Amino acid sequence: MRFDRLSPVFPVRDVDLAKEHYSKLGFTVRRYEGPDPYAFAARDGIELHLAQVDNLKPRTNMSAVYLYVDDADALYREWSRAGIEGRLVEPTDTSYGLREGACLDRDANLIRFGSGIPLGR
């Protein structure tokens, strides 16, 4: 037996607004065809789930995921041009050898992303 994949579930106040946000981030987003407000956001073999939670309070939401990418700066530039609502943090070099940035959506779901620091830096 082995694990096959991981799909974090982000709570959101409005699944349709969340679909729009993650589409702007380059994810292919499809709504769950069932009674519950739920969606799937996929990109490059990873998948995030978006579950509507009517009483969600962003100030207390602690949901987060870390994405290892091949170029954190390129992803930051792409997401900067996307015109997203929320907060985007430019990548910086860390003491542990990664270049990391972050994106916080309107519901306070945190995506941290990082790649190895380029040689010669």
Jmol script that loads the backbone (N, CA, C; Angstrom):
load data "model"
ATOM      1  N   MET A   1       0.848  -1.179   0.000  1.00  0.00           N
ATOM      2  CA  MET A   1       0.000   0.000   0.000  1.00  0.00           C
ATOM      3  C   MET A   1       0.887   1.234   0.000  1.00  0.00           C
ATOM      4  N   ARG A   2       0.485   2.242  -0.800  1.00  0.00           N
ATOM      5  CA  ARG A   2       1.210   3.511  -0.833  1.00  0.00           C
ATOM      6  C   ARG A   2       0.217   4.652  -0.991  1.00  0.00           C
ATOM      7  N   PHE A   3       0.630   5.818  -0.575  1.00  0.00           N
ATOM      8  CA  PHE A   3      -0.201   7.000  -0.803  1.00  0.00           C
ATOM      9  C   PHE A   3      -0.134   7.366  -2.276  1.00  0.00           C
ATOM     10  N   ASP A   4      -1.240   7.809  -2.831  1.00  0.00           N
ATOM     11  CA  ASP A   4      -1.310   8.122  -4.256  1.00  0.00           C
ATOM     12  C   ASP A   4      -1.158   9.614  -4.533  1.00  0.00           C
ATOM     13  N   ARG A   5      -1.852  10.456  -3.766  1.00  0.00           N
ATOM     14  CA  ARG A   5      -1.750  11.909  -3.951  1.00  0.00           C
ATOM     15  C   ARG A   5      -2.348  12.608  -2.729  1.00  0.00           C
ATOM     16  N   LEU A   6      -2.131  13.903  -2.685  1.00  0.00           N
ATOM     17  CA  LEU A   6      -2.612  14.724  -1.578  1.00  0.00           C
ATOM     18  C   LEU A   6      -3.436  15.863  -2.152  1.00  0.00           C
ATOM     19  N   SER A   7      -4.592  16.130  -1.586  1.00  0.00           N
ATOM     20  CA  SER A   7      -5.456  17.223  -2.041  1.00  0.00           C
ATOM     21  C   SER A   7      -5.933  18.027  -0.836  1.00  0.00           C
ATOM     22  N   PRO A   8      -5.233  19.116  -0.508  1.00  0.00           N
ATOM     23  CA  PRO A   8      -5.683  19.954   0.602  1.00  0.00           C
ATOM     24  C   PRO A   8      -7.071  20.529   0.322  1.00  0.00           C
ATOM     25  N   VAL A   9      -7.848  20.696   1.380  1.00  0.00           N
ATOM     26  CA  VAL A   9      -9.191  21.273   1.266  1.00  0.00           C
ATOM     27  C   VAL A   9      -9.154  22.649   1.922  1.00  0.00           C
ATOM     28  N   PHE A  10      -9.403  23.688   1.113  1.00  0.00           N
ATOM     29  CA  PHE A  10      -9.458  25.047   1.621  1.00  0.00           C
ATOM     30  C   PHE A  10     -10.910  25.429   1.883  1.00  0.00           C
ATOM     31  N   PRO A  11     -11.230  25.908   3.101  1.00  0.00           N
ATOM     32  CA  PRO A  11     -12.570  26.432   3.353  1.00  0.00           C
ATOM     33  C   PRO A  11     -12.696  27.817   2.723  1.00  0.00           C
ATOM     34  N   VAL A  12     -13.835  28.085   2.113  1.00  0.00           N
ATOM     35  CA  VAL A  12     -14.085  29.383   1.475  1.00  0.00           C
ATOM     36  C   VAL A  12     -15.494  29.846   1.826  1.00  0.00           C
ATOM     37  N   ARG A  13     -15.699  31.156   1.843  1.00  0.00           N
ATOM     38  CA  ARG A  13     -17.035  31.684   2.144  1.00  0.00           C
ATOM     39  C   ARG A  13     -17.953  31.619   0.938  1.00  0.00           C
ATOM     40  N   ASP A  14     -17.399  31.691  -0.259  1.00  0.00           N
ATOM     41  CA  ASP A  14     -18.203  31.678  -1.487  1.00  0.00           C
ATOM     42  C   ASP A  14     -17.427  30.896  -2.540  1.00  0.00           C
ATOM     43  N   VAL A  15     -17.907  29.710  -2.866  1.00  0.00           N
ATOM     44  CA  VAL A  15     -17.165  28.842  -3.783  1.00  0.00           C
ATOM     45  C   VAL A  15     -17.046  29.455  -5.175  1.00  0.00           C
ATOM     46  N   ASP A  16     -18.032  30.235  -5.607  1.00  0.00           N
ATOM     47  CA  ASP A  16     -17.946  30.854  -6.933  1.00  0.00           C
ATOM     48  C   ASP A  16     -16.860  31.935  -6.984  1.00  0.00           C
ATOM     49  N   LEU A  17     -16.737  32.740  -5.928  1.00  0.00           N
ATOM     50  CA  LEU A  17     -15.651  33.725  -5.871  1.00  0.00           C
ATOM     51  C   LEU A  17     -14.291  33.032  -5.787  1.00  0.00           C
ATOM     52  N   ALA A  18     -14.235  31.941  -5.043  1.00  0.00           N
ATOM     53  CA  ALA A  18     -12.985  31.182  -4.941  1.00  0.00           C
ATOM     54  C   ALA A  18     -12.611  30.570  -6.286  1.00  0.00           C
ATOM     55  N   LYS A  19     -13.598  30.085  -7.027  1.00  0.00           N
ATOM     56  CA  LYS A  19     -13.325  29.542  -8.363  1.00  0.00           C
ATOM     57  C   LYS A  19     -12.692  30.604  -9.247  1.00  0.00           C
ATOM     58  N   GLU A  20     -13.223  31.810  -9.196  1.00  0.00           N
ATOM     59  CA  GLU A  20     -12.683  32.918  -9.996  1.00  0.00           C
ATOM     60  C   GLU A  20     -11.234  33.219  -9.601  1.00  0.00           C
ATOM     61  N   HIS A  21     -10.976  33.267  -8.299  1.00  0.00           N
ATOM     62  CA  HIS A  21      -9.630  33.553  -7.793  1.00  0.00           C
ATOM     63  C   HIS A  21      -8.628  32.511  -8.289  1.00  0.00           C
ATOM     64  N   TYR A  22      -8.946  31.242  -8.101  1.00  0.00           N
ATOM     65  CA  TYR A  22      -7.996  30.192  -8.463  1.00  0.00           C
ATOM     66  C   TYR A  22      -7.865  30.040  -9.977  1.00  0.00           C
ATOM     67  N   SER A  23      -8.885  30.391 -10.717  1.00  0.00           N
ATOM     68  CA  SER A  23      -8.765  30.432 -12.183  1.00  0.00           C
ATOM     69  C   SER A  23      -7.740  31.484 -12.594  1.00  0.00           C
ATOM     70  N   LYS A  24      -7.771  32.644 -11.930  1.00  0.00           N
ATOM     71  CA  LYS A  24      -6.796  33.700 -12.229  1.00  0.00           C
ATOM     72  C   LYS A  24      -5.370  33.264 -11.897  1.00  0.00           C
ATOM     73  N   LEU A  25      -5.233  32.335 -10.956  1.00  0.00           N
ATOM     74  CA  LEU A  25      -3.913  31.818 -10.600  1.00  0.00           C
ATOM     75  C   LEU A  25      -3.448  30.721 -11.558  1.00  0.00           C
ATOM     76  N   GLY A  26      -4.239  30.453 -12.592  1.00  0.00           N
ATOM     77  CA  GLY A  26      -3.836  29.476 -13.594  1.00  0.00           C
ATOM     78  C   GLY A  26      -4.323  28.064 -13.349  1.00  0.00           C
ATOM     79  N   PHE A  27      -5.186  27.888 -12.357  1.00  0.00           N
ATOM     80  CA  PHE A  27      -5.756  26.572 -12.092  1.00  0.00           C
ATOM     81  C   PHE A  27      -6.952  26.339 -13.007  1.00  0.00           C
ATOM     82  N   THR A  28      -7.160  25.100 -13.388  1.00  0.00           N
ATOM     83  CA  THR A  28      -8.389  24.707 -14.062  1.00  0.00           C
ATOM     84  C   THR A  28      -9.369  24.344 -12.956  1.00  0.00           C
ATOM     85  N   VAL A  29     -10.468  25.067 -12.878  1.00  0.00           N
ATOM     86  CA  VAL A  29     -11.392  24.899 -11.756  1.00  0.00           C
ATOM     87  C   VAL A  29     -12.723  24.372 -12.264  1.00  0.00           C
ATOM     88  N   ARG A  30     -13.206  23.334 -11.599  1.00  0.00           N
ATOM     89  CA  ARG A  30     -14.530  22.803 -11.943  1.00  0.00           C
ATOM     90  C   ARG A  30     -15.334  22.634 -10.658  1.00  0.00           C
ATOM     91  N   ARG A  31     -16.600  22.919 -10.783  1.00  0.00           N
ATOM     92  CA  ARG A  31     -17.502  22.816  -9.637  1.00  0.00           C
ATOM     93  C   ARG A  31     -17.962  21.376  -9.476  1.00  0.00           C
ATOM     94  N   TYR A  32     -18.091  20.951  -8.242  1.00  0.00           N
ATOM     95  CA  TYR A  32     -18.636  19.637  -7.921  1.00  0.00           C
ATOM     96  C   TYR A  32     -20.087  19.610  -8.355  1.00  0.00           C
ATOM     97  N   GLU A  33     -20.462  18.581  -9.071  1.00  0.00           N
ATOM     98  CA  GLU A  33     -21.840  18.455  -9.568  1.00  0.00           C
ATOM     99  C   GLU A  33     -22.698  17.709  -8.555  1.00  0.00           C
ATOM    100  N   GLY A  34     -22.830  18.266  -7.390  1.00  0.00           N
ATOM    101  CA  GLY A  34     -23.635  17.663  -6.340  1.00  0.00           C
ATOM    102  C   GLY A  34     -24.317  18.746  -5.532  1.00  0.00           C
ATOM    103  N   PRO A  35     -24.943  18.361  -4.436  1.00  0.00           N
ATOM    104  CA  PRO A  35     -25.724  19.330  -3.660  1.00  0.00           C
ATOM    105  C   PRO A  35     -24.873  20.318  -2.853  1.00  0.00           C
ATOM    106  N   ASP A  36     -23.630  19.962  -2.552  1.00  0.00           N
ATOM    107  CA  ASP A  36     -22.804  20.824  -1.711  1.00  0.00           C
ATOM    108  C   ASP A  36     -21.965  21.780  -2.552  1.00  0.00           C
ATOM    109  N   PRO A  37     -21.798  23.038  -2.107  1.00  0.00           N
ATOM    110  CA  PRO A  37     -20.951  23.995  -2.823  1.00  0.00           C
ATOM    111  C   PRO A  37     -19.473  23.627  -2.637  1.00  0.00           C
ATOM    112  N   TYR A  38     -18.892  23.037  -3.666  1.00  0.00           N
ATOM    113  CA  TYR A  38     -17.550  22.464  -3.599  1.00  0.00           C
ATOM    114  C   TYR A  38     -16.936  22.561  -4.982  1.00  0.00           C
ATOM    115  N   ALA A  39     -15.619  22.724  -5.047  1.00  0.00           N
ATOM    116  CA  ALA A  39     -14.953  22.804  -6.351  1.00  0.00           C
ATOM    117  C   ALA A  39     -13.562  22.184  -6.257  1.00  0.00           C
ATOM    118  N   PHE A  40     -13.019  21.874  -7.419  1.00  0.00           N
ATOM    119  CA  PHE A  40     -11.692  21.288  -7.549  1.00  0.00           C
ATOM    120  C   PHE A  40     -10.847  22.223  -8.409  1.00  0.00           C
ATOM    121  N   ALA A  41      -9.654  22.572  -7.944  1.00  0.00           N
ATOM    122  CA  ALA A  41      -8.743  23.441  -8.691  1.00  0.00           C
ATOM    123  C   ALA A  41      -7.472  22.650  -8.980  1.00  0.00           C
ATOM    124  N   ALA A  42      -7.173  22.433 -10.260  1.00  0.00           N
ATOM    125  CA  ALA A  42      -6.031  21.602 -10.640  1.00  0.00           C
ATOM    126  C   ALA A  42      -5.049  22.383 -11.506  1.00  0.00           C
ATOM    127  N   ARG A  43      -3.766  22.086 -11.283  1.00  0.00           N
ATOM    128  CA  ARG A  43      -2.714  22.684 -12.112  1.00  0.00           C
ATOM    129  C   ARG A  43      -1.457  21.822 -11.996  1.00  0.00           C
ATOM    130  N   ASP A  44      -0.917  21.440 -13.136  1.00  0.00           N
ATOM    131  CA  ASP A  44       0.360  20.718 -13.194  1.00  0.00           C
ATOM    132  C   ASP A  44       0.420  19.516 -12.253  1.00  0.00           C
ATOM    133  N   GLY A  45      -0.654  18.763 -12.182  1.00  0.00           N
ATOM    134  CA  GLY A  45      -0.646  17.541 -11.384  1.00  0.00           C
ATOM    135  C   GLY A  45      -0.966  17.717  -9.911  1.00  0.00           C
ATOM    136  N   ILE A  46      -1.198  18.948  -9.465  1.00  0.00           N
ATOM    137  CA  ILE A  46      -1.629  19.130  -8.078  1.00  0.00           C
ATOM    138  C   ILE A  46      -3.089  19.566  -8.080  1.00  0.00           C
ATOM    139  N   GLU A  47      -3.768  19.320  -6.971  1.00  0.00           N
ATOM    140  CA  GLU A  47      -5.184  19.668  -6.887  1.00  0.00           C
ATOM    141  C   GLU A  47      -5.485  20.231  -5.511  1.00  0.00           C
ATOM    142  N   LEU A  48      -6.208  21.337  -5.493  1.00  0.00           N
ATOM    143  CA  LEU A  48      -6.742  21.918  -4.269  1.00  0.00           C
ATOM    144  C   LEU A  48      -8.252  21.756  -4.306  1.00  0.00           C
ATOM    145  N   HIS A  49      -8.851  21.470  -3.166  1.00  0.00           N
ATOM    146  CA  HIS A  49     -10.309  21.403  -3.079  1.00  0.00           C
ATOM    147  C   HIS A  49     -10.789  22.666  -2.375  1.00  0.00           C
ATOM    148  N   LEU A  50     -11.934  23.155  -2.797  1.00  0.00           N
ATOM    149  CA  LEU A  50     -12.527  24.374  -2.246  1.00  0.00           C
ATOM    150  C   LEU A  50     -13.902  24.031  -1.698  1.00  0.00           C
ATOM    151  N   ALA A  51     -14.073  24.127  -0.395  1.00  0.00           N
ATOM    152  CA  ALA A  51     -15.331  23.759   0.255  1.00  0.00           C
ATOM    153  C   ALA A  51     -15.968  24.991   0.876  1.00  0.00           C
ATOM    154  N   GLN A  52     -17.200  25.283   0.479  1.00  0.00           N
ATOM    155  CA  GLN A  52     -17.884  26.448   1.040  1.00  0.00           C
ATOM    156  C   GLN A  52     -18.266  26.173   2.483  1.00  0.00           C
ATOM    157  N   VAL A  53     -17.871  27.112   3.353  1.00  0.00           N
ATOM    158  CA  VAL A  53     -18.181  27.052   4.780  1.00  0.00           C
ATOM    159  C   VAL A  53     -18.856  28.375   5.115  1.00  0.00           C
ATOM    160  N   ASP A  54     -20.146  28.324   5.352  1.00  0.00           N
ATOM    161  CA  ASP A  54     -20.926  29.556   5.495  1.00  0.00           C
ATOM    162  C   ASP A  54     -20.520  30.427   6.677  1.00  0.00           C
ATOM    163  N   ASN A  55     -20.055  29.834   7.757  1.00  0.00           N
ATOM    164  CA  ASN A  55     -19.702  30.632   8.941  1.00  0.00           C
ATOM    165  C   ASN A  55     -18.190  30.829   9.070  1.00  0.00           C
ATOM    166  N   LEU A  56     -17.457  30.714   7.977  1.00  0.00           N
ATOM    167  CA  LEU A  56     -16.003  30.859   7.999  1.00  0.00           C
ATOM    168  C   LEU A  56     -15.604  32.277   8.409  1.00  0.00           C
ATOM    169  N   LYS A  57     -14.657  32.359   9.320  1.00  0.00           N
ATOM    170  CA  LYS A  57     -14.097  33.641   9.750  1.00  0.00           C
ATOM    171  C   LYS A  57     -12.632  33.668   9.311  1.00  0.00           C
ATOM    172  N   PRO A  58     -12.305  34.455   8.276  1.00  0.00           N
ATOM    173  CA  PRO A  58     -10.928  34.469   7.778  1.00  0.00           C
ATOM    174  C   PRO A  58      -9.872  34.756   8.851  1.00  0.00           C
ATOM    175  N   ARG A  59     -10.203  35.564   9.845  1.00  0.00           N
ATOM    176  CA  ARG A  59      -9.219  35.883  10.897  1.00  0.00           C
ATOM    177  C   ARG A  59      -8.754  34.655  11.659  1.00  0.00           C
ATOM    178  N   THR A  60      -9.580  33.619  11.698  1.00  0.00           N
ATOM    179  CA  THR A  60      -9.211  32.420  12.450  1.00  0.00           C
ATOM    180  C   THR A  60      -8.892  31.224  11.549  1.00  0.00           C
ATOM    181  N   ASN A  61      -8.922  31.411  10.240  1.00  0.00           N
ATOM    182  CA  ASN A  61      -8.616  30.326   9.308  1.00  0.00           C
ATOM    183  C   ASN A  61      -7.109  30.066   9.300  1.00  0.00           C
ATOM    184  N   MET A  62      -6.722  28.828   9.499  1.00  0.00           N
ATOM    185  CA  MET A  62      -5.304  28.463   9.535  1.00  0.00           C
ATOM    186  C   MET A  62      -4.923  27.523   8.390  1.00  0.00           C
ATOM    187  N   SER A  63      -5.728  27.445   7.344  1.00  0.00           N
ATOM    188  CA  SER A  63      -5.462  26.520   6.244  1.00  0.00           C
ATOM    189  C   SER A  63      -4.274  26.999   5.421  1.00  0.00           C
ATOM    190  N   ALA A  64      -3.387  26.057   5.105  1.00  0.00           N
ATOM    191  CA  ALA A  64      -2.194  26.410   4.342  1.00  0.00           C
ATOM    192  C   ALA A  64      -1.692  25.199   3.568  1.00  0.00           C
ATOM    193  N   VAL A  65      -0.963  25.492   2.494  1.00  0.00           N
ATOM    194  CA  VAL A  65      -0.309  24.453   1.705  1.00  0.00           C
ATOM    195  C   VAL A  65       1.013  25.028   1.207  1.00  0.00           C
ATOM    196  N   TYR A  66       1.995  24.166   1.033  1.00  0.00           N
ATOM    197  CA  TYR A  66       3.288  24.582   0.483  1.00  0.00           C
ATOM    198  C   TYR A  66       3.456  23.924  -0.872  1.00  0.00           C
ATOM    199  N   LEU A  67       3.758  24.732  -1.892  1.00  0.00           N
ATOM    200  CA  LEU A  67       3.977  24.220  -3.241  1.00  0.00           C
ATOM    201  C   LEU A  67       5.448  24.378  -3.608  1.00  0.00           C
ATOM    202  N   TYR A  68       6.091  23.272  -3.916  1.00  0.00           N
ATOM    203  CA  TYR A  68       7.442  23.324  -4.464  1.00  0.00           C
ATOM    204  C   TYR A  68       7.304  23.549  -5.961  1.00  0.00           C
ATOM    205  N   VAL A  69       7.920  24.592  -6.474  1.00  0.00           N
ATOM    206  CA  VAL A  69       7.825  24.948  -7.887  1.00  0.00           C
ATOM    207  C   VAL A  69       9.236  25.033  -8.470  1.00  0.00           C
ATOM    208  N   ASP A  70       9.335  25.072  -9.794  1.00  0.00           N
ATOM    209  CA  ASP A  70      10.671  25.138 -10.391  1.00  0.00           C
ATOM    210  C   ASP A  70      11.234  26.555 -10.438  1.00  0.00           C
ATOM    211  N   ASP A  71      10.383  27.582 -10.313  1.00  0.00           N
ATOM    212  CA  ASP A  71      10.859  28.968 -10.355  1.00  0.00           C
ATOM    213  C   ASP A  71       9.884  29.867  -9.592  1.00  0.00           C
ATOM    214  N   ALA A  72      10.203  30.124  -8.331  1.00  0.00           N
ATOM    215  CA  ALA A  72       9.318  30.932  -7.481  1.00  0.00           C
ATOM    216  C   ALA A  72       9.155  32.350  -8.022  1.00  0.00           C
ATOM    217  N   ASP A  73      10.205  32.915  -8.597  1.00  0.00           N
ATOM    218  CA  ASP A  73      10.111  34.280  -9.127  1.00  0.00           C
ATOM    219  C   ASP A  73       9.188  34.346 -10.337  1.00  0.00           C
ATOM    220  N   ALA A  74       9.256  33.339 -11.205  1.00  0.00           N
ATOM    221  CA  ALA A  74       8.370  33.306 -12.378  1.00  0.00           C
ATOM    222  C   ALA A  74       6.913  33.174 -11.941  1.00  0.00           C
ATOM    223  N   LEU A  75       6.661  32.339 -10.929  1.00  0.00           N
ATOM    224  CA  LEU A  75       5.289  32.188 -10.439  1.00  0.00           C
ATOM    225  C   LEU A  75       4.798  33.502  -9.836  1.00  0.00           C
ATOM    226  N   TYR A  76       5.648  34.167  -9.077  1.00  0.00           N
ATOM    227  CA  TYR A  76       5.271  35.460  -8.501  1.00  0.00           C
ATOM    228  C   TYR A  76       4.920  36.466  -9.603  1.00  0.00           C
ATOM    229  N   ARG A  77       5.737  36.526 -10.647  1.00  0.00           N
ATOM    230  CA  ARG A  77       5.454  37.463 -11.747  1.00  0.00           C
ATOM    231  C   ARG A  77       4.121  37.126 -12.416  1.00  0.00           C
ATOM    232  N   GLU A  78       3.885  35.834 -12.645  1.00  0.00           N
ATOM    233  CA  GLU A  78       2.617  35.411 -13.261  1.00  0.00           C
ATOM    234  C   GLU A  78       1.435  35.824 -12.395  1.00  0.00           C
ATOM    235  N   TRP A  79       1.499  35.519 -11.112  1.00  0.00           N
ATOM    236  CA  TRP A  79       0.389  35.824 -10.212  1.00  0.00           C
ATOM    237  C   TRP A  79       0.246  37.328  -9.995  1.00  0.00           C
ATOM    238  N   SER A  80       1.339  38.081 -10.075  1.00  0.00           N
ATOM    239  CA  SER A  80       1.265  39.545  -9.944  1.00  0.00           C
ATOM    240  C   SER A  80       0.446  40.156 -11.072  1.00  0.00           C
ATOM    241  N   ARG A  81       0.561  39.587 -12.255  1.00  0.00           N
ATOM    242  CA  ARG A  81      -0.177  40.099 -13.421  1.00  0.00           C
ATOM    243  C   ARG A  81      -1.636  39.641 -13.434  1.00  0.00           C
ATOM    244  N   ALA A  82      -1.999  38.705 -12.569  1.00  0.00           N
ATOM    245  CA  ALA A  82      -3.337  38.097 -12.612  1.00  0.00           C
ATOM    246  C   ALA A  82      -4.434  38.990 -12.053  1.00  0.00           C
ATOM    247  N   GLY A  83      -4.090  40.028 -11.313  1.00  0.00           N
ATOM    248  CA  GLY A  83      -5.106  40.909 -10.746  1.00  0.00           C
ATOM    249  C   GLY A  83      -5.972  40.219  -9.707  1.00  0.00           C
ATOM    250  N   ILE A  84      -5.335  39.475  -8.820  1.00  0.00           N
ATOM    251  CA  ILE A  84      -6.091  38.721  -7.819  1.00  0.00           C
ATOM    252  C   ILE A  84      -6.448  39.591  -6.621  1.00  0.00           C
ATOM    253  N   GLU A  85      -7.509  39.172  -5.938  1.00  0.00           N
ATOM    254  CA  GLU A  85      -7.882  39.778  -4.660  1.00  0.00           C
ATOM    255  C   GLU A  85      -7.177  38.973  -3.582  1.00  0.00           C
ATOM    256  N   GLY A  86      -6.640  39.633  -2.607  1.00  0.00           N
ATOM    257  CA  GLY A  86      -5.897  38.951  -1.552  1.00  0.00           C
ATOM    258  C   GLY A  86      -4.530  39.589  -1.425  1.00  0.00           C
ATOM    259  N   ARG A  87      -3.583  38.821  -0.946  1.00  0.00           N
ATOM    260  CA  ARG A  87      -2.245  39.361  -0.712  1.00  0.00           C
ATOM    261  C   ARG A  87      -1.209  38.449  -1.348  1.00  0.00           C
ATOM    262  N   LEU A  88      -0.255  39.041  -2.033  1.00  0.00           N
ATOM    263  CA  LEU A  88       0.815  38.306  -2.684  1.00  0.00           C
ATOM    264  C   LEU A  88       2.143  38.822  -2.144  1.00  0.00           C
ATOM    265  N   VAL A  89       2.999  37.902  -1.699  1.00  0.00           N
ATOM    266  CA  VAL A  89       4.285  38.266  -1.106  1.00  0.00           C
ATOM    267  C   VAL A  89       5.404  37.831  -2.046  1.00  0.00           C
ATOM    268  N   GLU A  90       6.266  38.768  -2.395  1.00  0.00           N
ATOM    269  CA  GLU A  90       7.379  38.498  -3.310  1.00  0.00           C
ATOM    270  C   GLU A  90       8.370  37.510  -2.683  1.00  0.00           C
ATOM    271  N   PRO A  91       8.911  36.590  -3.488  1.00  0.00           N
ATOM    272  CA  PRO A  91       9.874  35.616  -2.957  1.00  0.00           C
ATOM    273  C   PRO A  91      11.150  36.277  -2.427  1.00  0.00           C
ATOM    274  N   THR A  92      11.671  35.680  -1.370  1.00  0.00           N
ATOM    275  CA  THR A  92      12.954  36.085  -0.799  1.00  0.00           C
ATOM    276  C   THR A  92      13.773  34.829  -0.526  1.00  0.00           C
ATOM    277  N   ASP A  93      15.086  34.999  -0.446  1.00  0.00           N
ATOM    278  CA  ASP A  93      15.974  33.880  -0.137  1.00  0.00           C
ATOM    279  C   ASP A  93      15.881  33.557   1.351  1.00  0.00           C
ATOM    280  N   THR A  94      15.893  32.267   1.658  1.00  0.00           N
ATOM    281  CA  THR A  94      15.865  31.825   3.051  1.00  0.00           C
ATOM    282  C   THR A  94      17.232  31.265   3.437  1.00  0.00           C
ATOM    283  N   SER A  95      17.461  31.121   4.727  1.00  0.00           N
ATOM    284  CA  SER A  95      18.718  30.558   5.223  1.00  0.00           C
ATOM    285  C   SER A  95      18.821  29.061   4.957  1.00  0.00           C
ATOM    286  N   TYR A  96      17.704  28.423   4.626  1.00  0.00           N
ATOM    287  CA  TYR A  96      17.705  26.974   4.399  1.00  0.00           C
ATOM    288  C   TYR A  96      17.690  26.610   2.916  1.00  0.00           C
ATOM    289  N   GLY A  97      18.062  27.564   2.056  1.00  0.00           N
ATOM    290  CA  GLY A  97      18.314  27.243   0.657  1.00  0.00           C
ATOM    291  C   GLY A  97      17.141  27.300  -0.293  1.00  0.00           C
ATOM    292  N   LEU A  98      16.025  27.855   0.149  1.00  0.00           N
ATOM    293  CA  LEU A  98      14.876  28.004  -0.741  1.00  0.00           C
ATOM    294  C   LEU A  98      14.571  29.482  -0.954  1.00  0.00           C
ATOM    295  N   ARG A  99      13.992  29.769  -2.090  1.00  0.00           N
ATOM    296  CA  ARG A  99      13.483  31.106  -2.392  1.00  0.00           C
ATOM    297  C   ARG A  99      11.975  30.993  -2.284  1.00  0.00           C
ATOM    298  N   GLU A 100      11.365  31.717  -1.329  1.00  0.00           N
ATOM    299  CA  GLU A 100       9.958  31.510  -0.997  1.00  0.00           C
ATOM    300  C   GLU A 100       9.127  32.780  -1.112  1.00  0.00           C
ATOM    301  N   GLY A 101       7.884  32.587  -1.563  1.00  0.00           N
ATOM    302  CA  GLY A 101       6.885  33.642  -1.593  1.00  0.00           C
ATOM    303  C   GLY A 101       5.579  33.086  -1.050  1.00  0.00           C
ATOM    304  N   ALA A 102       4.530  33.900  -1.103  1.00  0.00           N
ATOM    305  CA  ALA A 102       3.252  33.456  -0.552  1.00  0.00           C
ATOM    306  C   ALA A 102       2.094  34.178  -1.224  1.00  0.00           C
ATOM    307  N   CYS A 103       0.947  33.528  -1.180  1.00  0.00           N
ATOM    308  CA  CYS A 103      -0.297  34.102  -1.678  1.00  0.00           C
ATOM    309  C   CYS A 103      -1.386  33.775  -0.658  1.00  0.00           C
ATOM    310  N   LEU A 104      -2.081  34.802  -0.221  1.00  0.00           N
ATOM    311  CA  LEU A 104      -3.162  34.644   0.748  1.00  0.00           C
ATOM    312  C   LEU A 104      -4.454  35.049   0.065  1.00  0.00           C
ATOM    313  N   ASP A 105      -5.428  34.143   0.003  1.00  0.00           N
ATOM    314  CA  ASP A 105      -6.683  34.483  -0.675  1.00  0.00           C
ATOM    315  C   ASP A 105      -7.617  35.255   0.257  1.00  0.00           C
ATOM    316  N   ARG A 106      -8.768  35.655  -0.248  1.00  0.00           N
ATOM    317  CA  ARG A 106      -9.701  36.495   0.514  1.00  0.00           C
ATOM    318  C   ARG A 106     -10.259  35.788   1.748  1.00  0.00           C
ATOM    319  N   ASP A 107     -10.120  34.460   1.803  1.00  0.00           N
ATOM    320  CA  ASP A 107     -10.602  33.687   2.945  1.00  0.00           C
ATOM    321  C   ASP A 107      -9.467  33.290   3.883  1.00  0.00           C
ATOM    322  N   ALA A 108      -8.280  33.858   3.657  1.00  0.00           N
ATOM    323  CA  ALA A 108      -7.080  33.633   4.470  1.00  0.00           C
ATOM    324  C   ALA A 108      -6.489  32.238   4.304  1.00  0.00           C
ATOM    325  N   ASN A 109      -6.749  31.591   3.174  1.00  0.00           N
ATOM    326  CA  ASN A 109      -6.058  30.347   2.848  1.00  0.00           C
ATOM    327  C   ASN A 109      -4.689  30.726   2.308  1.00  0.00           C
ATOM    328  N   LEU A 110      -3.656  30.125   2.863  1.00  0.00           N
ATOM    329  CA  LEU A 110      -2.285  30.489   2.534  1.00  0.00           C
ATOM    330  C   LEU A 110      -1.656  29.468   1.597  1.00  0.00           C
ATOM    331  N   ILE A 111      -1.138  29.957   0.475  1.00  0.00           N
ATOM    332  CA  ILE A 111      -0.296  29.142  -0.393  1.00  0.00           C
ATOM    333  C   ILE A 111       1.108  29.712  -0.274  1.00  0.00           C
ATOM    334  N   ARG A 112       2.010  28.938   0.310  1.00  0.00           N
ATOM    335  CA  ARG A 112       3.422  29.303   0.287  1.00  0.00           C
ATOM    336  C   ARG A 112       4.042  28.528  -0.858  1.00  0.00           C
ATOM    337  N   PHE A 113       4.949  29.164  -1.581  1.00  0.00           N
ATOM    338  CA  PHE A 113       5.588  28.497  -2.710  1.00  0.00           C
ATOM    339  C   PHE A 113       7.083  28.766  -2.686  1.00  0.00           C
ATOM    340  N   GLY A 114       7.848  27.786  -3.145  1.00  0.00           N
ATOM    341  CA  GLY A 114       9.288  27.960  -3.109  1.00  0.00           C
ATOM    342  C   GLY A 114      10.008  27.099  -4.118  1.00  0.00           C
ATOM    343  N   SER A 115      11.223  27.536  -4.424  1.00  0.00           N
ATOM    344  CA  SER A 115      12.118  26.789  -5.305  1.00  0.00           C
ATOM    345  C   SER A 115      13.537  26.961  -4.775  1.00  0.00           C
ATOM    346  N   GLY A 116      14.444  26.117  -5.261  1.00  0.00           N
ATOM    347  CA  GLY A 116      15.836  26.241  -4.853  1.00  0.00           C
ATOM    348  C   GLY A 116      16.395  27.594  -5.254  1.00  0.00           C
ATOM    349  N   ILE A 117      17.310  28.112  -4.450  1.00  0.00           N
ATOM    350  CA  ILE A 117      17.958  29.383  -4.782  1.00  0.00           C
ATOM    351  C   ILE A 117      18.869  29.145  -5.981  1.00  0.00           C
ATOM    352  N   PRO A 118      18.734  29.951  -7.034  1.00  0.00           N
ATOM    353  CA  PRO A 118      19.579  29.765  -8.217  1.00  0.00           C
ATOM    354  C   PRO A 118      21.069  29.865  -7.875  1.00  0.00           C
ATOM    355  N   LEU A 119      21.886  29.048  -8.540  1.00  0.00           N
ATOM    356  CA  LEU A 119      23.330  29.082  -8.324  1.00  0.00           C
ATOM    357  C   LEU A 119      23.879  30.461  -8.658  1.00  0.00           C
ATOM    358  N   GLY A 120      24.872  30.869  -7.917  1.00  0.00           N
ATOM    359  CA  GLY A 120      25.499  32.156  -8.177  1.00  0.00           C
ATOM    360  C   GLY A 120      24.838  33.321  -7.481  1.00  0.00           C
ATOM    361  N   ARG A 121      23.857  33.044  -6.676  1.00  0.00           N
ATOM    362  CA  ARG A 121      23.180  34.119  -5.933  1.00  0.00           C
ATOM    363  C   ARG A 121      23.864  34.387  -4.641  1.00  0.00           C
TER     364      ARG A 121
END
end "model"
wireframe off; spacefill off
backbone 0.3
color backbone group
